[in-house]
Structures are given as C-alpha cells and as structure tokens.
C-alpha cells in the first residue's frame, strides 16, 4: 500500500484516535473524508408529552 484514503463517519474522539493510530503505525494518508450523516430536516420529531 502506498497511500490511504480514509472515510470516517460519526462524531467523537474515537474517530480521531483511529486516524492517529494509523498515522503512528506508519501509514501514509492521502486524504481524510468526513461522511457524517447530516439531516436536512427530514422527519418531524414526535411531540413532547404533557401530563
């Protein structure tokens, strides 16, 4: 392998640690793509319950 393209999904520290782990193991990273799903106001949220 010469270069890696990394596709990450989601938020948090786990994805950053995974990328750092690949770098520390000597992998040459060409690009990092963020594929976190972002809603475009699709479904309506259920109403809040009133007691």
VOFI-286872 format. One record per residue: residue in three letters; x negated, y negated, z negated of N, C-alpha, C in turn. Coordinates in steps of 0.02 Angstrom, whole numbers, padded with zeros to 5 digits, always signed. Last residue first. Layout:
AlaXYZXYZXYZ;...
END
This chain:
Unk+02417-00809-01537+02454-00771-01587+02503-00815-01624;Unk+02363-00797-01373+02387-00841-01426+02431-00801-01474;Unk+02225-00756-01274+02281-00732-01313+02299-00782-01368;Unk+02185-00830-01120+02168-00819-01190+02231-00801-01228;Unk+02202-00741-00963+02217-00797-01008+02197-00779-01079;Unk+02066-00679-00863+02129-00670-00899+02139-00726-00951;Unk+02003-00772-00721+01993-00741-00786+02060-00732-00822;Unk+02019-00733-00550+02038-00776-00606+02030-00738-00671;Unk+01883-00697-00440+01942-00676-00478+01955-00725-00536;Unk+01782-00809-00385+01823-00757-00354+01886-00743-00393;Unk+01679-00913-00387+01747-00920-00413+01796-00873-00379;Unk+01567-00845-00339+01591-00906-00306+01664-00917-00322;Unk+01440-00777-00444+01510-00780-00422+01526-00848-00389;Unk+01290-00708-00396+01319-00769-00423+01391-00773-00399;Unk+01175-00580-00427+01241-00598-00400+01269-00659-00436;Unk+01006-00599-00390+01055-00601-00444+01123-00621-00415;Unk+00891-00577-00316+00956-00557-00289+01008-00553-00343;Unk+00745-00654-00276+00795-00651-00329+00862-00634-00298;Unk+00590-00589-00224+00657-00612-00205+00705-00602-00263;Unk+00425-00622-00202+00473-00602-00253+00540-00632-00234;Unk+00290-00563-00098+00347-00607-00111+00391-00578-00165;Unk+00169-00490-00116+00177-00537-00060+00232-00587-00074;Unk+00058-00433-00234+00127-00451-00222+00131-00505-00168;Unk-00041-00300-00259-00042-00364-00225+00030-00381-00205;Unk-00070-00222-00416-00031-00225-00354-00035-00296-00325;Unk-00134-00208-00539-00174-00217-00479-00136-00217-00414;Unk-00065-00207-00655-00089-00143-00631-00125-00148-00564;Unk-00023-00338-00669-00079-00316-00711-00106-00248-00690;Unk+00085-00339-00579+00026-00381-00566-00034-00355-00606;Unk+00174-00254-00644+00148-00236-00578+00085-00276-00561;Unk+00196-00328-00761+00167-00262-00765+00138-00239-00698;Unk+00261-00440-00711+00194-00448-00741+00158-00381-00747;Unk+00380-00380-00673+00337-00410-00622+00267-00419-00649;Unk+00427-00341-00798+00416-00291-00746+00370-00318-00692;Unk+00443-00462-00863+00393-00415-00888+00377-00361-00837;Unk+00549-00514-00791+00484-00548-00790+00429-00501-00813;Unk+00650-00425-00825+00628-00428-00755+00561-00464-00749;Unk+00663-00447-00963+00643-00382-00937+00618-00385-00866;Unk+00716-00568-00996+00643-00562-00999+00619-00496-00970;Unk+00848-00619-00881+00819-00595-00944+00744-00587-00940;Unk+00963-00567-00753+00927-00618-00790+00897-00586-00853;Unk+00972-00489-00589+00989-00498-00659+00947-00552-00691;Unk+00850-00416-00486+00921-00432-00495+00935-00437-00569;Unk+00717-00429-00368+00741-00425-00437+00814-00447-00440;Unk+00609-00361-00258+00678-00385-00261+00702-00375-00332;Unk+00450-00387-00190+00488-00368-00249+00556-00401-00248;Unk+00340-00322-00079+00395-00369-00083+00440-00345-00140;Unk+00165-00295-00084+00232-00277-00106+00279-00336-00100;Unk+00032-00238+00021+00068-00292-00013+00138-00268-00030;Unk-00027-00108+00042-00065-00169+00044-00031-00225+00005;Unk-00042+00059+00000+00000+00000+00000-00044-00062+00000;
END
